[in-house]
Amino acid sequence: MKKYTVQQSPFVVPTTDGKLIEEHFGNASDNNSQISIAHMIAPPKWNEPFQTPEFDEYTYIIKGKKQFIIEGDVVVLEAGQSIKIEKHARVQYSNPFDEPCEYISVCTPAFSIDLVNREE
C-alpha cells in the first residue's frame, strides 16, 4: 500500500462570486476532516461576509494582495507574505484591489460550511 497520495484532480468548489477554489485535500476532495489545503484566486473587488470559523486558517499569498479584517484590525498581505488566523476570530476576507489575488489556504480542522459561521 502506498504511503503517499498525489492529487491530480482537486475538487473545484462551485461559487457564484467569481472566486476559484480548488481543494486539493479536505472534506470535499478526499473526505479528510483534519486539514484542508486549497488553491484560490479571488477576482478584483471580491469579498465575503464576516465569519467566525471554528478552525484555524493559514493563508499564503502567491500573487496580488488580499485584505483581512480581523476583530476590527485591517491587515493587507502581499505576495510572499502569510498569516494565521485563529479559530473563533471574527474575520472578513476580501480583495478590494484592481488585480486578482492568488493564494493557498490551509484550514485545521478542514474547512466545512458547517464550521465557518458566515454572517447573513
Kinemage of the C-alpha trace (Angstrom):
@kinemage 1
@onewidth
@group {chain A} dominant
@subgroup {mainchain}
@vectorlist {calphas} color= white
{ca met a 1} P 0.000 0.000 0.000
{ca lys a 2} L 1.329 3.449 -0.966
{ca lys a 3} L 2.161 5.856 1.818
{ca tyr a 4} L 1.525 8.943 -0.301
{ca thr a 5} L -1.208 10.495 -2.408
{ca val a 6} L -0.648 12.654 -5.466
{ca gln a 7} L -3.637 14.926 -6.043
{ca gln a 8} L -4.164 15.274 -9.795
{ca ser a 9} L -7.795 16.348 -9.822
{ca pro a 10} L -8.651 18.730 -6.988
{ca phe a 11} L -12.308 19.372 -6.218
{ca val a 12} L -13.403 22.668 -7.775
{ca val a 13} L -15.883 24.227 -5.361
{ca pro a 14} L -18.862 25.753 -7.176
{ca thr a 15} L -19.067 29.508 -6.498
{ca thr a 16} L -21.304 32.345 -7.650
{ca asp a 17} L -18.887 35.216 -6.927
{ca gly a 18} L -16.149 34.541 -9.499
{ca lys a 19} L -13.714 33.086 -6.954
{ca leu a 20} L -11.794 29.959 -7.978
{ca ile a 21} L -11.444 27.378 -5.191
{ca glu a 22} L -9.533 24.167 -5.930
{ca glu a 23} L -9.495 21.961 -2.845
{ca his a 24} L -6.549 19.560 -3.070
{ca phe a 25} L -7.127 17.871 0.275
{ca gly a 26} L -10.067 18.225 2.660
{ca asn a 27} L -13.701 17.334 3.222
{ca ala a 28} L -14.818 17.827 -0.387
{ca ser a 29} L -11.831 16.243 -2.154
{ca asp a 30} L -10.745 13.243 -0.085
{ca asn a 31} L -13.054 13.220 2.974
{ca asn a 32} L -10.244 14.464 5.228
{ca ser a 33} L -11.801 16.385 8.123
{ca gln a 34} L -8.453 17.077 9.843
{ca ile a 35} L -6.944 19.513 7.313
{ca ser a 36} L -7.882 21.214 4.078
{ca ile a 37} L -5.493 22.674 1.514
{ca ala a 38} L -6.870 24.804 -1.294
{ca his a 39} L -5.528 26.915 -4.154
{ca met a 40} L -7.651 30.027 -4.669
{ca ile a 41} L -7.919 33.020 -6.948
{ca ala a 42} L -10.068 35.915 -5.725
{ca pro a 43} L -11.124 38.274 -8.516
{ca pro a 44} L -10.720 42.054 -8.201
{ca lys a 45} L -13.330 43.744 -5.956
{ca trp a 46} L -14.341 40.379 -4.407
{ca asn a 47} L -15.440 39.994 -0.767
{ca glu a 48} L -17.162 37.573 1.569
{ca pro a 49} L -19.438 38.234 4.540
{ca phe a 50} L -17.895 38.316 8.010
{ca gln a 51} L -17.480 34.886 9.588
{ca thr a 52} L -16.299 33.328 12.856
{ca pro a 53} L -14.799 29.966 11.845
{ca glu a 54} L -14.313 27.003 14.164
{ca phe a 55} L -10.927 26.265 12.540
{ca asp a 56} L -7.509 27.908 12.277
{ca glu a 57} L -6.836 29.260 8.794
{ca tyr a 58} L -3.413 29.855 7.294
{ca thr a 59} L -3.118 31.913 4.091
{ca tyr a 60} L -0.054 32.295 1.847
{ca ile a 61} L -0.238 34.948 -0.895
{ca ile a 62} L 1.241 33.895 -4.255
{ca lys a 63} L 0.263 36.918 -6.404
{ca gly a 64} L -1.596 40.162 -5.795
{ca lys a 65} L -2.902 41.429 -2.452
{ca lys a 66} L -5.624 40.301 -0.048
{ca gln a 67} L -7.342 42.230 2.725
{ca phe a 68} L -8.369 40.760 6.068
{ca ile a 69} L -10.495 42.471 8.709
{ca ile a 70} L -9.763 40.509 11.894
{ca glu a 71} L -11.527 41.520 15.107
{ca gly a 72} L -11.607 45.092 13.744
{ca asp a 73} L -7.964 45.219 12.574
{ca val a 74} L -7.398 45.751 8.824
{ca val a 75} L -4.464 43.702 7.516
{ca val a 76} L -3.292 43.694 3.870
{ca leu a 77} L -0.920 40.970 2.702
{ca glu a 78} L 1.115 40.935 -0.498
{ca ala a 79} L 2.840 38.178 -2.475
{ca gly a 80} L 5.278 36.204 -0.326
{ca gln a 81} L 3.515 37.013 2.952
{ca ser a 82} L 1.411 34.698 5.096
{ca ile a 83} L -0.911 34.835 8.088
{ca lys a 84} L -2.500 32.512 10.635
{ca ile a 85} L -5.973 33.468 11.843
{ca glu a 86} L -7.021 31.569 14.945
{ca lys a 87} L -10.386 29.868 15.211
{ca his a 88} L -13.217 31.864 16.794
{ca ala a 89} L -11.813 35.163 15.426
{ca arg a 90} L -14.375 37.278 13.568
{ca val a 91} L -12.897 37.842 10.104
{ca gln a 92} L -13.795 39.155 6.680
{ca tyr a 93} L -11.769 38.201 3.614
{ca ser a 94} L -11.708 40.470 0.561
{ca asn a 95} L -9.810 41.634 -2.494
{ca pro a 96} L -10.760 45.306 -2.863
{ca phe a 97} L -7.881 45.808 -5.291
{ca asp a 98} L -7.778 46.005 -9.112
{ca glu a 99} L -5.898 42.744 -9.735
{ca pro a 100} L -6.703 39.103 -8.910
{ca cys a 101} L -5.220 37.609 -5.736
{ca glu a 102} L -3.836 34.071 -5.930
{ca tyr a 103} L -3.226 32.268 -2.663
{ca ile a 104} L -3.084 28.993 -0.766
{ca ser a 105} L -5.369 28.383 2.207
{ca val a 106} L -4.840 25.702 4.852
{ca cys a 107} L -7.515 25.040 7.487
{ca thr a 108} L -7.228 22.862 10.605
{ca pro a 109} L -9.563 21.142 11.123
{ca ala a 110} L -10.650 21.108 7.489
{ca phe a 111} L -12.892 23.808 6.052
{ca ser a 112} L -16.549 22.942 6.328
{ca ile a 113} L -19.530 25.153 5.560
{ca asp a 114} L -20.950 23.905 8.885
{ca leu a 115} L -17.918 25.289 10.774
{ca val a 116} L -17.427 28.648 9.020
{ca asn a 117} L -20.333 30.514 10.673
{ca arg a 118} L -20.846 33.138 7.954
{ca glu a 119} L -22.970 36.112 8.849
{ca glu a 120} L -26.038 36.853 6.717
